[in-house]
Amino acid sequence: MRLRSRLWRWRRNPLRRRSDLAEAWAGLLAAVVIAVGAPAAGWATGAAVNGALQQTVRAQRAERAYLPAVVLKAGPREVTGTDPESGTLREEGRAATARWTGPDGKQHSGTVRIAVDQGKGDRIYVWTDPHGNATTPPLDAATATAHAAMAGLGTALLALVLGTISRQTLMWQLMRRRLAEWEREWAAAGQDWGRADAGG
């Protein structure tokens, strides 16, 4: 029944007005734009962000080196919080001083993070920049893809919301126009239309 009530605007009908047909076409066009435009905007944004992030991944991997190092001094264990399942204190690592040979062949030392079970004299690996200084690990390709997917999804949702708001605003404007048209027609018919003694 609801579908039939929506489709009456498309059929030839003496009660159908031009505003009814305009509203039907505008609604269909807006629905198509929302259904096609939102996913397309999300895909385009996700693809662009993924391309940029994957280029960053390649650049970081090309300029950073993963080198062996020796722990010279380990700092105290650091408690990062309580494990919600067991209620025990959670230790995820600690600071340490380490020494390594950089890509330039020179000896370097600095503060790095090590596992809780590692200590003085242990062999570890550190990420370094081209000058041999300790740095953060390069961006992971899977993480970059996840960030790009989130950006694409966010853009698609934003486009969907904006498209829906625009469609509703358009429908509201068309409804106002239709009501104004009805008001003019009722005024033209006269206030005595339908009265028994008005000759109608």
DOTI-482251 format. One record per atom (N, C-alpha, C, O): residue in one letter; atom name; x, y, z. Coordinates in steps of 0.2 Angstrom, whole numbers. Layout:
a CA X Y Z .
...
END
This chain:
m N 4 -6 0 .
m CA 0 0 0 .
m C 4 6 0 .
m O 3 11 -4 .
r N 10 6 4 .
r CA 14 12 4 .
r C 17 13 -2 .
r O 18 19 -4 .
l N 20 8 -6 .
l CA 23 8 -12 .
l C 18 11 -17 .
l O 20 16 -21 .
r N 12 9 -17 .
r CA 7 12 -22 .
r C 6 19 -21 .
r O 5 23 -25 .
s N 6 21 -14 .
s CA 5 28 -13 .
s C 11 33 -15 .
s O 10 38 -17 .
r N 17 30 -15 .
r CA 22 33 -18 .
r C 23 34 -25 .
r O 25 38 -28 .
l N 20 28 -29 .
l CA 20 28 -36 .
l C 15 32 -39 .
l O 15 33 -45 .
w N 10 35 -36 .
w CA 4 38 -39 .
w C 7 44 -42 .
w O 3 47 -47 .
r N 12 47 -40 .
r CA 15 53 -43 .
r C 17 52 -50 .
r O 17 57 -54 .
w N 19 46 -52 .
w CA 22 44 -58 .
w C 16 43 -63 .
w O 18 44 -69 .
r N 11 41 -61 .
r CA 5 39 -66 .
r C 2 45 -68 .
r O 1 50 -65 .
r N -1 45 -74 .
r CA -6 50 -77 .
r C -12 50 -72 .
r O -15 45 -72 .
n N -13 56 -70 .
n CA -19 57 -65 .
n C -21 64 -65 .
n O -17 69 -65 .
p N -28 65 -65 .
p CA -30 72 -66 .
p C -29 76 -59 .
p O -29 82 -59 .
l N -28 72 -54 .
l CA -26 76 -47 .
l C -19 77 -47 .
l O -17 81 -42 .
r N -15 74 -51 .
r CA -7 75 -51 .
r C -6 82 -53 .
r O -8 84 -58 .
r N -2 86 -49 .
r CA 1 92 -51 .
r C 8 92 -53 .
r O 11 87 -52 .
r N 10 97 -56 .
r CA 17 98 -59 .
r C 22 97 -53 .
r O 27 94 -53 .
s N 19 100 -47 .
s CA 24 100 -41 .
s C 24 93 -38 .
s O 30 91 -36 .
d N 19 89 -39 .
d CA 20 82 -37 .
d C 25 78 -41 .
d O 29 74 -38 .
l N 25 79 -48 .
l CA 30 76 -52 .
l C 37 79 -51 .
l O 42 75 -51 .
a N 37 85 -50 .
a CA 44 88 -48 .
a C 47 85 -41 .
a O 53 84 -41 .
e N 42 84 -37 .
e CA 44 81 -30 .
e C 47 74 -31 .
e O 52 72 -28 .
a N 43 70 -35 .
a CA 45 63 -36 .
a C 52 63 -40 .
a O 56 59 -38 .
w N 53 67 -45 .
w CA 59 67 -48 .
w C 65 69 -44 .
w O 70 66 -44 .
a N 64 75 -40 .
a CA 69 77 -35 .
a C 71 72 -30 .
a O 76 71 -28 .
g N 66 69 -28 .
g CA 67 63 -23 .
g C 71 58 -25 .
g O 75 55 -22 .
l N 69 56 -32 .
l CA 73 50 -35 .
l C 80 52 -36 .
l O 85 48 -35 .
l N 81 58 -39 .
l CA 88 61 -40 .
l C 92 61 -34 .
l O 98 59 -34 .
a N 89 64 -29 .
a CA 93 64 -22 .
a C 94 57 -20 .
a O 100 56 -17 .
a N 90 53 -20 .
a CA 91 46 -18 .
a C 97 43 -22 .
a O 101 39 -19 .
v N 97 44 -28 .
v CA 102 41 -32 .
v C 109 44 -31 .
v O 114 41 -30 .
v N 109 51 -30 .
v CA 115 54 -28 .
v C 118 52 -21 .
v O 124 50 -21 .
i N 113 51 -17 .
i CA 115 48 -10 .
i C 118 41 -11 .
i O 123 39 -8 .
a N 114 37 -14 .
a CA 116 30 -15 .
a C 123 28 -19 .
a O 127 24 -17 .
v N 124 33 -24 .
v CA 130 32 -28 .
v C 136 37 -25 .
v O 141 35 -25 .
g N 134 43 -24 .
g CA 139 48 -22 .
g C 142 46 -15 .
g O 148 47 -15 .
a N 139 44 -10 .
a CA 142 43 -4 .
a C 147 37 -4 .
a O 153 38 -2 .
p N 146 32 -7 .
p CA 151 26 -8 .
p C 157 29 -12 .
p O 162 27 -11 .
a N 155 32 -18 .
a CA 160 35 -22 .
a C 165 39 -19 .
a O 171 39 -20 .
a N 162 44 -15 .
a CA 166 49 -11 .
a C 171 45 -6 .
a O 177 47 -5 .
g N 168 40 -3 .
g CA 172 36 2 .
g C 177 32 -1 .
g O 183 32 2 .
w N 176 29 -7 .
w CA 181 25 -10 .
w C 186 30 -13 .
w O 192 28 -12 .
a N 185 36 -16 .
a CA 190 40 -18 .
a C 194 43 -13 .
a O 200 43 -13 .
t N 191 45 -7 .
t CA 195 47 -1 .
t C 200 42 1 .
t O 206 43 3 .
g N 197 36 2 .
g CA 201 30 5 .
g C 207 28 0 .
g O 212 27 3 .
a N 205 28 -6 .
a CA 211 27 -11 .
a C 216 32 -11 .
a O 222 31 -11 .
a N 214 39 -11 .
a CA 219 44 -10 .
a C 223 44 -4 .
a O 229 44 -4 .
v N 220 43 2 .
v CA 224 42 8 .
v C 228 36 8 .
v O 234 37 11 .
n N 226 31 6 .
n CA 230 25 6 .
n C 236 26 1 .
n O 241 23 3 .
g N 235 29 -4 .
g CA 241 30 -9 .
g C 246 34 -5 .
g O 252 33 -6 .
a N 244 40 -2 .
a CA 248 44 1 .
a C 252 41 7 .
a O 258 41 8 .
l N 248 37 11 .
l CA 251 33 17 .
l C 256 28 15 .
l O 261 27 18 .
q N 254 24 9 .
q CA 259 19 7 .
q C 265 22 4 .
q O 270 19 5 .
q N 265 28 1 .
q CA 271 31 -1 .
q C 275 33 5 .
q O 281 32 5 .
t N 272 35 11 .
t CA 275 37 17 .
t C 278 30 20 .
t O 284 31 22 .
v N 275 25 20 .
v CA 278 18 22 .
v C 284 17 18 .
v O 289 15 21 .
r N 284 17 12 .
r CA 290 16 8 .
r C 296 20 9 .
r O 301 18 9 .
a N 294 27 10 .
a CA 299 32 11 .
a C 303 30 18 .
a O 309 31 19 .
q N 298 29 23 .
q CA 301 28 30 .
q C 305 21 30 .
q O 311 21 33 .
r N 303 16 26 .
r CA 307 10 26 .
r C 313 11 22 .
r O 318 8 24 .
a N 313 15 17 .
a CA 320 16 14 .
a C 325 20 18 .
a O 331 19 17 .
e N 323 25 22 .
e CA 327 29 26 .
e C 329 26 33 .
e O 334 29 36 .
r N 325 21 35 .
r CA 327 19 42 .
r C 330 12 42 .
r O 329 8 37 .
a N 334 11 46 .
a CA 338 4 47 .
a C 336 1 53 .
a O 335 4 59 .
y N 335 -6 53 .
y CA 334 -10 59 .
y C 341 -13 61 .
y O 343 -18 58 .
l N 344 -11 66 .
l CA 351 -13 68 .
l C 351 -16 75 .
l O 347 -15 79 .
p N 356 -21 75 .
p CA 357 -24 82 .
p C 360 -19 87 .
p O 364 -15 85 .
a N 359 -20 93 .
a CA 361 -16 98 .
a C 362 -20 105 .
a O 360 -25 105 .
v N 366 -17 109 .
v CA 368 -20 116 .
v C 365 -16 121 .
v O 367 -10 121 .
v N 361 -19 126 .
v CA 359 -15 132 .
v C 365 -14 136 .
v O 368 -18 139 .
l N 366 -7 138 .
l CA 371 -5 143 .
l C 369 -5 150 .
l O 372 -7 155 .
k N 363 -2 150 .
k CA 360 -1 157 .
k C 352 -1 156 .
k O 349 2 152 .
a N 349 -5 160 .
a CA 341 -5 160 .
a C 338 -1 166 .
a O 341 -2 171 .
g N 333 2 164 .
g CA 330 6 169 .
g C 325 2 173 .
g O 324 -4 172 .
p N 322 5 178 .
p CA 317 1 182 .
p C 311 -1 178 .
p O 309 2 173 .
r N 308 -6 180 .
r CA 301 -9 177 .
r C 296 -3 178 .
r O 295 0 183 .
e N 292 -3 172 .
e CA 287 2 173 .
e C 280 -1 173 .
e O 278 -5 168 .
v N 276 1 177 .
v CA 269 -2 178 .
v C 264 3 174 .
v O 264 9 175 .
t N 261 0 169 .
t CA 257 4 164 .
t C 250 4 166 .
t O 246 7 163 .
g N 248 0 171 .
g CA 241 -1 173 .
g C 239 -8 175 .
g O 244 -12 176 .
t N 233 -9 176 .
t CA 230 -15 179 .
t C 227 -19 173 .
t O 223 -16 170 .
d N 228 -26 173 .
d CA 225 -30 168 .
d C 218 -31 170 .
d O 216 -33 176 .
p N 213 -29 166 .
p CA 206 -29 168 .
p C 203 -36 169 .
p O 199 -37 173 .
e N 206 -41 166 .
e CA 204 -48 167 .
e C 207 -51 173 .
e O 203 -54 177 .
s N 213 -50 175 .
s CA 216 -54 181 .
s C 217 -49 187 .
s O 217 -52 192 .
g N 217 -43 185 .
g CA 217 -38 191 .
g C 225 -37 193 .
g O 226 -33 198 .
t N 229 -40 189 .
t CA 236 -39 191 .
t C 239 -33 188 .
t O 237 -31 183 .
l N 245 -31 190 .
l CA 248 -25 187 .
l C 251 -27 181 .
l O 254 -33 180 .
r N 251 -23 176 .
r CA 253 -24 169 .
r C 260 -21 168 .
r O 260 -14 169 .
e N 265 -24 166 .
e CA 271 -21 164 .
e C 273 -22 157 .
e O 272 -28 154 .
e N 274 -17 153 .
e CA 274 -18 146 .
e C 281 -16 143 .
e O 283 -17 137 .
g N 286 -14 147 .
g CA 293 -13 145 .
g C 296 -8 150 .
g O 293 -6 155 .
r N 302 -5 148 .
r CA 305 -1 152 .
r C 311 3 147 .
r O 312 1 142 .
a N 313 8 150 .
a CA 318 12 146 .
a C 325 9 148 .
a O 326 6 153 .
a N 329 10 143 .
a CA 336 7 143 .
a C 341 11 139 .
a O 339 14 134 .
t N 347 11 141 .
t CA 353 14 137 .
t C 356 8 133 .
t O 358 3 136 .
a N 357 9 126 .
a CA 359 4 122 .
a C 365 7 117 .
a O 365 13 116 .
r N 369 3 115 .
r CA 374 5 110 .
r C 373 1 104 .
r O 372 -5 104 .
w N 375 4 98 .
w CA 374 1 91 .
w C 379 4 86 .
w O 381 10 87 .
t N 380 1 81 .
t CA 384 4 75 .
t C 379 6 70 .
t O 375 2 68 .
g N 379 13 69 .
g CA 375 16 64 .
g C 376 14 57 .
g O 381 11 55 .
p N 372 16 52 .
p CA 373 15 45 .
p C 379 18 42 .
p O 382 16 37 .
d N 382 23 46 .
d CA 388 27 44 .
d C 394 24 47 .
d O 399 26 46 .
g N 393 18 50 .
g CA 399 15 53 .
g C 401 17 60 .
g O 406 14 63 .
k N 398 22 63 .
k CA 400 25 69 .
k C 396 22 75 .
k O 391 20 74 .
q N 399 22 81 .
q CA 396 20 87 .
q C 391 25 89 .
q O 392 31 89 .
h N 385 23 91 .
h CA 380 27 93 .
h C 377 24 100 .
h O 377 18 101 .
s N 374 28 104 .
s CA 371 26 110 .
s C 365 31 111 .
s O 365 36 109 .
g N 360 28 115 .
g CA 354 32 116 .
g C 349 28 120 .
g O 350 22 122 .
t N 344 31 122 .
t CA 338 28 126 .
t C 333 25 122 .
t O 331 28 117 .
v N 332 18 123 .
v CA 327 15 119 .
v C 322 11 124 .
v O 323 11 130 .
r N 317 8 121 .
r CA 312 4 125 .
r C 314 -3 124 .
r O 316 -6 119 .
i N 314 -7 130 .
i CA 316 -14 129 .
i C 310 -18 133 .
i O 306 -15 137 .
a N 310 -24 132 .
a CA 305 -28 135 .
a C 306 -29 143 .
a O 312 -28 145 .
v N 301 -31 147 .
v CA 302 -32 154 .
v C 307 -37 156 .
v O 311 -36 160 .
d N 308 -42 152 .
d CA 312 -48 153 .
d C 319 -47 150 .
d O 323 -51 151 .
q N 321 -41 147 .
q CA 327 -40 145 .
q C 331 -35 150 .
q O 328 -32 153 .
g N 338 -36 149 .
g CA 342 -32 154 .
g C 349 -31 151 .
g O 350 -32 145 .
k N 353 -29 156 .
k CA 360 -27 154 .
k C 364 -33 150 .
k O 363 -38 152 .
g N 367 -31 144 .
g CA 371 -36 140 .
g C 366 -40 135 .
g O 369 -43 131 .
d N 360 -39 135 .
d CA 356 -42 130 .
d C 356 -39 124 .
d O 357 -33 123 .
r N 355 -43 118 .
r CA 356 -40 112 .
r C 348 -39 109 .
r O 344 -43 110 .
i N 347 -33 107 .
i CA 341 -30 105 .
i C 342 -27 98 .
i O 347 -27 95 .
y N 336 -25 95 .
y CA 336 -22 88 .
y C 333 -15 89 .
y O 328 -14 93 .
v N 336 -10 86 .
v CA 333 -3 86 .
v C 332 0 79 .
v O 336 -2 75 .
w N 327 4 78 .
w CA 326 8 72 .
w C 331 14 72 .
w O 330 18 77 .
t N 334 15 67 .
t CA 338 21 67 .
t C 337 25 60 .
t O 335 23 55 .
d N 338 32 61 .
d CA 338 36 55 .
d C 344 35 51 .
d O 349 32 53 .
p N 345 39 45 .
p CA 351 38 41 .
p C 357 40 45 .
p O 363 38 43 .
h N 357 45 50 .
h CA 362 47 54 .
h C 364 42 59 .
h O 369 44 63 .
g N 360 37 60 .
g CA 362 32 66 .
g C 358 34 72 .
g O 359 30 77 .
n N 354 39 73 .
n CA 351 40 79 .
n C 344 36 79 .
n O 341 34 74 .
a N 343 34 86 .
a CA 337 30 87 .
a C 331 34 85 .
a O 330 40 86 .
t N 326 30 82 .
t CA 320 34 80 .
t C 314 29 80 .
t O 315 23 82 .
t N 308 31 79 .
t CA 302 26 79 .
t C 302 22 73 .
t O 305 23 68 .
p N 299 16 74 .
p CA 298 11 68 .
p C 294 15 63 .
p O 290 19 64 .
p N 296 12 57 .
p CA 292 15 51 .
p C 284 13 51 .
p O 283 8 55 .
l N 280 17 48 .
l CA 273 15 48 .
l C 272 9 45 .
l O 275 7 39 .
d N 268 5 48 .
d CA 266 -2 45 .
d C 261 -1 39 .
d O 257 3 40 .
a N 262 -5 34 .
a CA 258 -5 28 .
a C 250 -7 30 .
a O 246 -4 28 .
a N 250 -12 35 .
a CA 243 -14 37 .
a C 240 -8 41 .
a O 234 -7 40 .
t N 243 -5 45 .
t CA 241 1 49 .
t C 239 7 44 .
t O 234 10 45 .
a N 243 8 39 .
a CA 241 13 34 .
a C 235 12 30 .
a O 231 16 29 .
t N 234 5 29 .
t CA 228 3 25 .
t C 222 4 30 .
t O 216 6 28 .
a N 223 2 36 .
a CA 217 3 41 .
a C 215 11 42 .
a O 209 12 42 .
h N 220 15 42 .
h CA 219 22 43 .
h C 215 25 36 .
h O 211 29 37 .
a N 217 22 31 .
a CA 214 24 24 .
a C 207 22 24 .
a O 202 26 22 .
a N 206 16 26 .
a CA 199 13 27 .
a C 195 17 31 .
a O 189 19 30 .
m N 197 19 37 .
m CA 193 23 42 .
m C 192 30 39 .
m O 186 33 39 .
a N 197 33 35 .
a CA 196 40 32 .
a C 190 39 26 .
a O 186 43 26 .
g N 190 34 22 .
g CA 185 32 17 .
g C 178 31 20 .
g O 173 34 18 .
l N 178 28 26 .
l CA 172 26 29 .
l C 169 33 32 .
l O 163 34 31 .
g N 173 37 35 .
g CA 171 43 38 .
g C 168 48 32 .
g O 163 51 33 .
t N 172 48 27 .
t CA 170 52 21 .
t C 163 50 19 .
t O 159 54 17 .
a N 162 43 18 .
a CA 156 41 15 .
a C 150 42 20 .
a O 145 44 18 .
l N 151 42 27 .
l CA 146 43 31 .
l C 144 51 31 .
l O 138 53 32 .
l N 149 55 31 .
l CA 148 62 30 .
l C 144 64 24 .
l O 140 68 25 .
a N 146 61 19 .
a CA 142 62 12 .
a C 135 60 13 .
a O 131 63 10 .
l N 134 54 16 .
l CA 128 51 17 .
l C 123 56 21 .
l O 118 57 20 .
v N 126 59 27 .
v CA 123 63 31 .
v C 121 70 28 .
v O 115 72 28 .
l N 126 73 24 .
l CA 125 79 21 .
l C 120 78 15 .
l O 116 82 14 .
g N 120 72 11 .
g CA 115 71 6 .
g C 108 70 9 .
g O 104 73 6 .
t N 108 67 14 .
t CA 101 66 17 .
t C 98 72 20 .
t O 92 74 19 .
i N 102 76 23 .
i CA 100 83 25 .
i C 98 87 19 .
i O 93 91 19 .
s N 102 87 14 .
s CA 100 91 8 .
s C 94 89 5 .
s O 90 93 3 .
r N 93 82 5 .
r CA 87 79 2 .
r C 81 81 6 .
r O 76 83 3 .
q N 81 81 12 .
q CA 76 83 17 .
q C 74 90 16 .
q O 68 92 16 .
t N 79 94 15 .
t CA 78 102 14 .
t C 75 103 8 .
t O 70 107 8 .
l N 77 99 3 .
l CA 74 100 -4 .
l C 66 98 -4 .
l O 62 102 -6 .
m N 65 92 0 .
m CA 58 90 0 .
m C 54 95 4 .
m O 48 96 3 .
w N 57 98 9 .
w CA 53 103 13 .
w C 51 109 9 .
w O 46 112 10 .
q N 56 111 5 .
q CA 55 117 1 .
q C 49 116 -4 .
q O 45 120 -5 .
l N 50 110 -7 .
l CA 44 108 -12 .
l C 38 107 -9 .
l O 33 109 -12 .
m N 37 105 -3 .
m CA 31 104 1 .
m C 28 111 3 .
m O 22 112 2 .
r N 33 116 4 .
r CA 30 123 6 .
r C 28 126 -1 .
r O 23 129 0 .
r N 31 124 -6 .
r CA 29 127 -13 .
r C 22 124 -14 .
r O 17 128 -17 .
r N 21 118 -13 .
r CA 15 114 -15 .
r C 9 117 -10 .
r O 3 119 -13 .
l N 10 118 -4 .
l CA 5 121 1 .
l C 3 128 -1 .
l O -2 130 -1 .
a N 8 132 -3 .
a CA 7 139 -6 .
a C 2 139 -12 .
a O -2 143 -13 .
e N 4 134 -16 .
e CA 0 133 -22 .
e C -7 131 -21 .
e O -12 134 -24 .
w N -8 127 -16 .
w CA -15 125 -14 .
w C -19 131 -11 .
w O -24 132 -12 .
e N -15 135 -7 .
e CA -18 141 -4 .
e C -21 146 -9 .
e O -26 148 -8 .
r N -17 147 -14 .
r CA -19 151 -20 .
r C -25 148 -23 .
r O -29 152 -25 .
e N -25 142 -24 .
e CA -31 139 -28 .
e C -37 139 -23 .
e O -43 140 -26 .
w N -36 138 -17 .
w CA -42 139 -12 .
w C -45 146 -12 .
w O -51 147 -12 .
a N -40 151 -12 .
a CA -42 158 -12 .
a C -46 159 -19 .
a O -51 163 -19 .
a N -43 157 -24 .
a CA -47 158 -31 .
a C -53 155 -31 .
a O -58 157 -35 .
a N -54 149 -28 .
a CA -61 146 -28 .
a C -66 150 -24 .
a O -72 149 -25 .
g N -64 154 -20 .
g CA -69 158 -16 .
g C -71 155 -9 .
g O -70 149 -9 .
q N -72 159 -5 .
q CA -74 157 2 .
q C -81 153 2 .
q O -82 150 7 .
d N -85 155 -2 .
d CA -92 152 -2 .
d C -93 145 -6 .
d O -98 143 -7 .
w N -87 143 -8 .
w CA -87 136 -12 .
w C -90 131 -7 .
w O -87 130 -2 .
g N -95 127 -10 .
g CA -97 121 -6 .
g C -103 123 -2 .
g O -106 119 1 .
r N -105 129 -1 .
r CA -111 131 3 .
r C -117 129 -1 .
r O -117 130 -8 .
a N -123 128 2 .
a CA -129 125 -1 .
a C -132 131 -5 .
a O -135 129 -11 .
d N -132 137 -3 .
d CA -135 143 -7 .
d C -131 146 -11 .
d O -133 152 -14 .
a N -124 144 -12 .
a CA -120 148 -17 .
a C -120 146 -24 .
a O -116 148 -28 .
g N -125 141 -26 .
g CA -125 140 -33 .
g C -120 134 -35 .
g O -120 133 -41 .
g N -117 131 -30 .
g CA -112 127 -32 .
g C -114 120 -31 .
g O -110 115 -32 .
END
